[in-house]
Amino acid sequence: MGELTGLFSPDRVAVVGATPREGSVGHAITSNLLASFDGEVVGVNPNYETVLDAPCVDSLEEAGDPDLAVVVVPPRIALDAVREAGEIGVRNVVVITAGFAETGSEGASRERELRGIAHEYDLNLVGPNSLGVMSTPLGLNATFGPDDALEGSLSFMSQSGAFVTAVIDWANDQGIGFKDVVSLGNKAVLDEVDFVETWRDDEDTDVIIGYLEGISEGREFIETAREVTRDTPVVLVKSGRTDAGAQAASSHTGTIAGSERAYEAGLEQAGVLRAESVQDLFDSARMLANQPLPDSETVAVITNAGGPGVMSTDAVGDSRLSMASFSEGTIDRFRESLPAEGNVYNPVDIVGDADVERFAGALDTALADPNVGMALVLSAPTAVLDYEELAERTIELRAKHDKPVAACFMGGERVAPAAELLRDAGIPNYFDPARAVDSLDSLAEYREIRGREYDAPAEFDVDRERVRELLDRAEDRGDNRIGVEAMGILEAYGVPIPEGEVVSDPAEAERIAAEIDGEAVMKIVSPDIMHKSDIGGVKVGVAREDVYDAYEDLVTRARNYQPDATLLGVQVQEMVDLDSGVETIVGMNRDPQFGPLLLFGLGGIFVETLEDVTVRVAPVSGNEAGAMIDEIDAAPLLRGARGREPVDEASITETIQRLSQLVTDFPEIVELDINPLVVTPEEATAIDIALTVEQ
């Protein structure tokens, strides 16, 4: 899609389906445009010569080269209108009309046709099933919502039109303004990636916010958002936190890494701040839009109320922030200026009889301390405290020190004038100290995002042809599940595996065992039996003289457990000393939106019980693979807890990267588990593998 300038800043808008009939969508959109739009509005409807004092023509061709066409006619006619727009050179189209993919197979077919028309004429098309678009600098309200948005610096996208109307109504009451607003609708053409990229280059957009129910192209969104968030914060509410997508998964990774985990990982990798609620969304957005980024994550709390001060301390403890430790000079100045019963440490209690001068002096002292990155002014109402004057002094001191400040002026109606002063100066006021701390936490999180460096994924020298041969062999036998016979796939991608082979008779098992130094591990090989140890399908420490009988016993157990199972043989494998290493898991589950989702964590029999795992969207770099190790609770176990020798972490990060390359190179692999990946002080070795390919 081309640039979206004409979508948000048109000179002329044509409403296809404009009508004077009250209660209709065509009437509402035309009325909203005429009420505030700085440009020209023309209706397109052969039944009228004028609509609400706007000229009305028979077709788009007669509409005088509009920059934007808003389509509000029945679905089949809407397709003709969009085609006409493309034929006469209208690049920007908003399809309000519903009745497309959201209605079933017939509607989905209609939406595919709409998408084809848009691509044929290279249209910037919003919708269908959209509320419309707004842009406040021009007074553009091409929606059928009941209210105009206030002017501001937030640009807002939503997959729900009803959510747009509710948010604008609420934001108007809160004095929160927007630059651009778009209801994404069905996202047949333009989606969240297009708007995030457009607003990156918009000097009037300070923060991008959104409500999404899904992300169409996860990997593309990650790559785009990473670039955008270097300069412009992105804050999203993502609904739908259930793991329904994992219900059909058969592997450990598939079971644990459901769709919600994919979104958590994808949004984090994209540098997007994820809000838990609408309130959280706007708390973060207002702080990010108006405050400088802190130099550190340390907070000073200045308060005249002990209880709320403790509440704020608890909230800091629950966040990434920390309470600032004041320098000796700062503590001395507090001792000189505060009453004896006050607290000179953090949180600074300036006592309940504090007036504005004592509050301002304490805030000035705290902000001047280089150990303080940001501050919270927390006050309960008293007879000696003028809230409006305190607001003015807070504004002055924020500007003087150029450090973020949040306000928590507690109270009811008497707070309103002061809160308005603070809001106009870009300092949000909260009744709840926890909300104030959370908003400051957003600044710290974005500070970390701005400082990230994204490395390119490594490219290893691998044997793709061998992997293709092994995958084709599984396809030829009509089975999409591959077990330990797929160890060759790992070997082809440079992942260390124990010495051994899959054999189909006991004599061959004895031959392989004779070539192995020491005792062997023997496992039944069947795509139908994924959890082999549960049925006694694994034998550990098999001596050479016992290999023949062990082979026969494993096959018998498998036949008794599942008579119709496909048995490919028995794997005879070098035994790895598990006591000298740690059992981990590296896996992949292919998410519908984000693609391959890598998983790393504590493995063996504990993987599903403890779920001590972390995930990333592939491909991953070395830094990202290393961060995965840091994030699991069992990381100290890998690093030599209780006198154990530390394992070779570099081999883990390399294995994760090699697996990342494998599943990126072969998109038909939909699930993969290496469990366990045994990591010793010398190396990481893949002991077992389960793999599923697309049917």
KAGIMO-V298993 format. One record per residue. N is the residue number from 1. PHI is phi in whole degrees, -180 to 180 (NA if undefined). BURIAL is I if it has 24 or more other C-alpha atoms within 12 Angstrom, else O. Layout:
n=[N | N]
phi=[PHI | PHI]
burial=[BURIAL | BURIAL]
This chain:
n=[1 | 2 | 3 | 4 | 5 | 6 | 7 | 8 | 9 | 10 | 11 | 12 | 13 | 14 | 15 | 16 | 17 | 18 | 19 | 20 | 21 | 22 | 23 | 24 | 25 | 26 | 27 | 28 | 29 | 30 | 31 | 32 | 33 | 34 | 35 | 36 | 37 | 38 | 39 | 40 | 41 | 42 | 43 | 44 | 45 | 46 | 47 | 48 | 49 | 50 | 51 | 52 | 53 | 54 | 55 | 56 | 57 | 58 | 59 | 60 | 61 | 62 | 63 | 64 | 65 | 66 | 67 | 68 | 69 | 70 | 71 | 72 | 73 | 74 | 75 | 76 | 77 | 78 | 79 | 80 | 81 | 82 | 83 | 84 | 85 | 86 | 87 | 88 | 89 | 90 | 91 | 92 | 93 | 94 | 95 | 96 | 97 | 98 | 99 | 100 | 101 | 102 | 103 | 104 | 105 | 106 | 107 | 108 | 109 | 110 | 111 | 112 | 113 | 114 | 115 | 116 | 117 | 118 | 119 | 120 | 121 | 122 | 123 | 124 | 125 | 126 | 127 | 128 | 129 | 130 | 131 | 132 | 133 | 134 | 135 | 136 | 137 | 138 | 139 | 140 | 141 | 142 | 143 | 144 | 145 | 146 | 147 | 148 | 149 | 150 | 151 | 152 | 153 | 154 | 155 | 156 | 157 | 158 | 159 | 160 | 161 | 162 | 163 | 164 | 165 | 166 | 167 | 168 | 169 | 170 | 171 | 172 | 173 | 174 | 175 | 176 | 177 | 178 | 179 | 180 | 181 | 182 | 183 | 184 | 185 | 186 | 187 | 188 | 189 | 190 | 191 | 192 | 193 | 194 | 195 | 196 | 197 | 198 | 199 | 200 | 201 | 202 | 203 | 204 | 205 | 206 | 207 | 208 | 209 | 210 | 211 | 212 | 213 | 214 | 215 | 216 | 217 | 218 | 219 | 220 | 221 | 222 | 223 | 224 | 225 | 226 | 227 | 228 | 229 | 230 | 231 | 232 | 233 | 234 | 235 | 236 | 237 | 238 | 239 | 240 | 241 | 242 | 243 | 244 | 245 | 246 | 247 | 248 | 249 | 250 | 251 | 252 | 253 | 254 | 255 | 256 | 257 | 258 | 259 | 260 | 261 | 262 | 263 | 264 | 265 | 266 | 267 | 268 | 269 | 270 | 271 | 272 | 273 | 274 | 275 | 276 | 277 | 278 | 279 | 280 | 281 | 282 | 283 | 284 | 285 | 286 | 287 | 288 | 289 | 290 | 291 | 292 | 293 | 294 | 295 | 296 | 297 | 298 | 299 | 300 | 301 | 302 | 303 | 304 | 305 | 306 | 307 | 308 | 309 | 310 | 311 | 312 | 313 | 314 | 315 | 316 | 317 | 318 | 319 | 320 | 321 | 322 | 323 | 324 | 325 | 326 | 327 | 328 | 329 | 330 | 331 | 332 | 333 | 334 | 335 | 336 | 337 | 338 | 339 | 340 | 341 | 342 | 343 | 344 | 345 | 346 | 347 | 348 | 349 | 350 | 351 | 352 | 353 | 354 | 355 | 356 | 357 | 358 | 359 | 360 | 361 | 362 | 363 | 364 | 365 | 366 | 367 | 368 | 369 | 370 | 371 | 372 | 373 | 374 | 375 | 376 | 377 | 378 | 379 | 380 | 381 | 382 | 383 | 384 | 385 | 386 | 387 | 388 | 389 | 390 | 391 | 392 | 393 | 394 | 395 | 396 | 397 | 398 | 399 | 400 | 401 | 402 | 403 | 404 | 405 | 406 | 407 | 408 | 409 | 410 | 411 | 412 | 413 | 414 | 415 | 416 | 417 | 418 | 419 | 420 | 421 | 422 | 423 | 424 | 425 | 426 | 427 | 428 | 429 | 430 | 431 | 432 | 433 | 434 | 435 | 436 | 437 | 438 | 439 | 440 | 441 | 442 | 443 | 444 | 445 | 446 | 447 | 448 | 449 | 450 | 451 | 452 | 453 | 454 | 455 | 456 | 457 | 458 | 459 | 460 | 461 | 462 | 463 | 464 | 465 | 466 | 467 | 468 | 469 | 470 | 471 | 472 | 473 | 474 | 475 | 476 | 477 | 478 | 479 | 480 | 481 | 482 | 483 | 484 | 485 | 486 | 487 | 488 | 489 | 490 | 491 | 492 | 493 | 494 | 495 | 496 | 497 | 498 | 499 | 500 | 501 | 502 | 503 | 504 | 505 | 506 | 507 | 508 | 509 | 510 | 511 | 512 | 513 | 514 | 515 | 516 | 517 | 518 | 519 | 520 | 521 | 522 | 523 | 524 | 525 | 526 | 527 | 528 | 529 | 530 | 531 | 532 | 533 | 534 | 535 | 536 | 537 | 538 | 539 | 540 | 541 | 542 | 543 | 544 | 545 | 546 | 547 | 548 | 549 | 550 | 551 | 552 | 553 | 554 | 555 | 556 | 557 | 558 | 559 | 560 | 561 | 562 | 563 | 564 | 565 | 566 | 567 | 568 | 569 | 570 | 571 | 572 | 573 | 574 | 575 | 576 | 577 | 578 | 579 | 580 | 581 | 582 | 583 | 584 | 585 | 586 | 587 | 588 | 589 | 590 | 591 | 592 | 593 | 594 | 595 | 596 | 597 | 598 | 599 | 600 | 601 | 602 | 603 | 604 | 605 | 606 | 607 | 608 | 609 | 610 | 611 | 612 | 613 | 614 | 615 | 616 | 617 | 618 | 619 | 620 | 621 | 622 | 623 | 624 | 625 | 626 | 627 | 628 | 629 | 630 | 631 | 632 | 633 | 634 | 635 | 636 | 637 | 638 | 639 | 640 | 641 | 642 | 643 | 644 | 645 | 646 | 647 | 648 | 649 | 650 | 651 | 652 | 653 | 654 | 655 | 656 | 657 | 658 | 659 | 660 | 661 | 662 | 663 | 664 | 665 | 666 | 667 | 668 | 669 | 670 | 671 | 672 | 673 | 674 | 675 | 676 | 677 | 678 | 679 | 680 | 681 | 682 | 683 | 684 | 685 | 686 | 687 | 688 | 689 | 690 | 691 | 692 | 693 | 694 | 695]
phi=[NA | -80 | -64 | -103 | -57 | -67 | -70 | -105 | -138 | -77 | -91 | -137 | -120 | -106 | -105 | -83 | 111 | -61 | -155 | -82 | -73 | -64 | 90 | -95 | -66 | -61 | -68 | -63 | -67 | -62 | -63 | -62 | -65 | -66 | -72 | -143 | -71 | -75 | -95 | -97 | -125 | -133 | -89 | -123 | -167 | -65 | -89 | -138 | -95 | -141 | -136 | 53 | 73 | -100 | -64 | -132 | -120 | -78 | -150 | -62 | -61 | -94 | -87 | 77 | 53 | -68 | -85 | -142 | -113 | -108 | -103 | -133 | -120 | -55 | -52 | -65 | -67 | -59 | -61 | -64 | -65 | -67 | -62 | -62 | -59 | -65 | -66 | -97 | 92 | -79 | -88 | -114 | -135 | -115 | -99 | -75 | -53 | -94 | 96 | -113 | -61 | -72 | -106 | 126 | -65 | -65 | -66 | -64 | -63 | -64 | -69 | -62 | -65 | -61 | -63 | -63 | -63 | -61 | -71 | -60 | -106 | 54 | -91 | -87 | -114 | -99 | 104 | -72 | 62 | -113 | -74 | 127 | -132 | -135 | -150 | -71 | -58 | -100 | 69 | -78 | -128 | -97 | -131 | -108 | -75 | -82 | -133 | -82 | -83 | -74 | -78 | -167 | -117 | -96 | -110 | -129 | -121 | -145 | -82 | -116 | -67 | -62 | -65 | -61 | -64 | -67 | -66 | -66 | -61 | -68 | -64 | -61 | -67 | -89 | 73 | -98 | -113 | -130 | -93 | -122 | -137 | -138 | -93 | -70 | 62 | -82 | 57 | -63 | -127 | -79 | -134 | -60 | -63 | -62 | -78 | -61 | -68 | -64 | -73 | -58 | -93 | -95 | -64 | -91 | -104 | -91 | -141 | -100 | -126 | -166 | -120 | -127 | -99 | -170 | -118 | -68 | -124 | -60 | -65 | -64 | -63 | -59 | -65 | -69 | -63 | -58 | -71 | -65 | -74 | -66 | -124 | -128 | -66 | -124 | -125 | -130 | -99 | -113 | -86 | 80 | -94 | -77 | -101 | -59 | -65 | -94 | -63 | -93 | -73 | -107 | -94 | -58 | -61 | -63 | -69 | -84 | -90 | -79 | -61 | -65 | -63 | -63 | -67 | -58 | -67 | -63 | -68 | -65 | -65 | -77 | 81 | -91 | -84 | -100 | -93 | -88 | -155 | -64 | -61 | -63 | -57 | -80 | -59 | -66 | -64 | -65 | -67 | -67 | -76 | -126 | -117 | -70 | -75 | -75 | -82 | -151 | -100 | -94 | -120 | -105 | -112 | -111 | -145 | -105 | -137 | -63 | -60 | -60 | -63 | -66 | -60 | -67 | -64 | -60 | -64 | -62 | -63 | -86 | -112 | -79 | -79 | -140 | -72 | -67 | -98 | -73 | -71 | -61 | -63 | -64 | -63 | -62 | -66 | -65 | -62 | -73 | -103 | -103 | -62 | -60 | -81 | -77 | -113 | -88 | -97 | -91 | -74 | -81 | -96 | -93 | 79 | -63 | -92 | -65 | -98 | -63 | -63 | -67 | -60 | -64 | -63 | -67 | -64 | -61 | -63 | -65 | -66 | -75 | -76 | -65 | -80 | -103 | -93 | -161 | -140 | -121 | -95 | -121 | -136 | -100 | -69 | -139 | -70 | -99 | -114 | -95 | -63 | -66 | -67 | -63 | -62 | -63 | -69 | -62 | -61 | -63 | -73 | -61 | -67 | -61 | -97 | 52 | -125 | -64 | -135 | -110 | -117 | -133 | -87 | -81 | 143 | -108 | -63 | -66 | -82 | -53 | -62 | -67 | -62 | -66 | -60 | -63 | -60 | -64 | -92 | 84 | -112 | -67 | -114 | -128 | -80 | -95 | -58 | -63 | -66 | -62 | -65 | -60 | -68 | -66 | -61 | -62 | -63 | -65 | -65 | -68 | -58 | -66 | -63 | -61 | -88 | -70 | -122 | -101 | -89 | -74 | -62 | -71 | -116 | -92 | -80 | -130 | -107 | -67 | -63 | -66 | -64 | -60 | -64 | -68 | -69 | -65 | -63 | -66 | -64 | -64 | -87 | 74 | -128 | -94 | -111 | -126 | -101 | -65 | -66 | -90 | -58 | -64 | -65 | -65 | -60 | -64 | -105 | 78 | -89 | -61 | -132 | -68 | -68 | 155 | -150 | -96 | -124 | -117 | -151 | -65 | -66 | -65 | -62 | -65 | -63 | -66 | -63 | -67 | -86 | -93 | -78 | 96 | -74 | -116 | -109 | -124 | -136 | -67 | -115 | -154 | -67 | -92 | -119 | -82 | -104 | -65 | -65 | -66 | -110 | 74 | -89 | -133 | -124 | -113 | 70 | -83 | -72 | -59 | -71 | -102 | -63 | -58 | -66 | -63 | -60 | -61 | -66 | -62 | -65 | -62 | -59 | -64 | -64 | -68 | -71 | -146 | -57 | -91 | -67 | -80 | -103 | -97 | 133 | -131 | -89 | -108 | -139 | -55 | -88 | -95 | -74 | -68 | -68 | -90 | -133 | -121 | -82 | -122 | -128 | -126 | -146 | -150 | -130 | -87 | -85 | -62 | -94 | -100 | 84 | -66 | -111 | -83 | -130 | -139 | 178 | -69 | -113 | 69 | -79 | -93 | -61 | -84 | -76 | -92 | 50 | -87 | -138 | -137 | -133 | -145 | -83 | -81 | -81 | -118 | -89 | -63 | -64 | -67 | -64 | -64 | -65 | -62 | -65 | -60 | -83 | -82 | -64 | -84 | -54 | -60 | -65 | -73 | -102 | 96 | -64 | 54 | 83 | -72 | -75 | -61 | -82 | -83 | -64 | -60 | -71 | -68 | -62 | -68 | -62 | -59 | -68 | -67 | -65 | -58 | -67 | -60 | -76 | -78 | -70 | -124 | -65 | -74 | -77 | -102 | -146 | -156 | -127 | -105 | -148 | -93 | -100 | -86 | -113 | -110 | -63 | -100 | -166 | -111 | -127 | -81 | -92 | -146 | -143 | -133 | -140 | -124 | -111 | -67 | -81]
burial=[I | O | O | I | O | I | I | I | I | I | I | I | I | I | I | I | I | I | I | I | O | O | O | O | I | I | I | I | I | I | I | I | I | I | I | I | I | O | I | I | I | I | I | I | I | O | O | O | O | O | I | I | O | I | I | I | I | I | I | I | I | O | I | I | I | I | I | I | I | I | I | I | I | I | I | I | O | I | I | I | I | I | I | I | I | I | O | I | I | I | I | I | I | I | I | I | I | I | I | I | I | O | O | O | O | O | I | O | O | I | I | O | I | I | I | O | I | I | O | O | I | I | I | I | I | I | I | I | I | I | I | I | I | I | I | I | I | I | I | I | I | I | I | I | I | I | I | I | I | I | I | I | I | I | I | I | I | I | I | I | I | I | I | I | I | O | I | I | O | O | I | O | O | I | I | I | I | I | I | I | I | I | I | I | I | I | I | I | I | I | I | I | I | I | I | I | I | I | I | I | O | I | O | I | I | I | I | I | I | I | I | I | I | I | I | I | I | I | I | I | I | I | I | I | I | I | I | I | I | I | I | I | I | I | I | I | I | I | I | O | O | O | O | O | I | I | O | O | I | I | I | I | I | I | I | I | I | I | I | I | I | I | I | I | I | I | I | I | I | I | I | I | I | I | I | O | O | I | O | I | I | I | I | I | I | I | I | I | I | I | I | I | I | I | I | I | I | I | I | I | I | I | I | I | I | I | O | I | I | I | I | I | I | O | I | I | O | O | I | I | I | I | I | I | I | I | O | O | O | I | I | O | O | I | O | O | I | I | O | O | O | I | I | I | I | I | I | I | I | I | I | I | I | I | I | I | I | I | I | I | I | I | I | I | I | I | I | I | I | I | I | I | I | I | I | I | I | I | I | I | I | O | O | O | I | I | I | O | O | I | I | I | I | I | I | I | I | I | O | O | I | I | I | I | I | I | I | I | I | I | O | O | O | O | I | O | O | I | I | I | I | I | I | O | I | I | I | I | I | I | I | I | I | I | I | I | I | I | I | I | I | I | I | I | I | I | I | I | I | I | O | O | O | O | O | O | I | I | O | O | O | O | O | I | O | O | I | I | O | I | I | I | O | I | O | O | O | O | O | I | I | I | I | I | I | I | I | I | I | I | I | I | I | I | I | I | I | I | I | I | I | I | I | I | I | I | O | O | I | I | O | I | I | I | O | I | O | O | I | I | I | I | I | I | I | I | I | I | I | I | I | I | O | O | O | O | I | I | I | I | I | I | I | I | O | I | I | I | O | I | I | I | I | I | I | O | I | I | I | O | O | O | O | O | O | I | I | I | I | I | I | I | I | I | I | I | I | O | O | O | I | I | I | I | I | I | I | I | I | I | I | I | I | I | I | I | I | I | I | I | I | I | I | I | O | O | I | O | O | O | I | I | I | I | I | I | I | I | I | I | I | I | I | I | I | I | I | I | I | I | O | I | O | I | I | O | I | I | I | O | O | O | O | O | O | O | I | I | I | I | I | I | I | I | I | I | I | I | I | I | I | I | I | I | I | I | I | I | I | I | I | I | I | I | I | I | I | I | I | I | I | O | I | I | I | I | I | I | I | I | I | I | I | O | O]
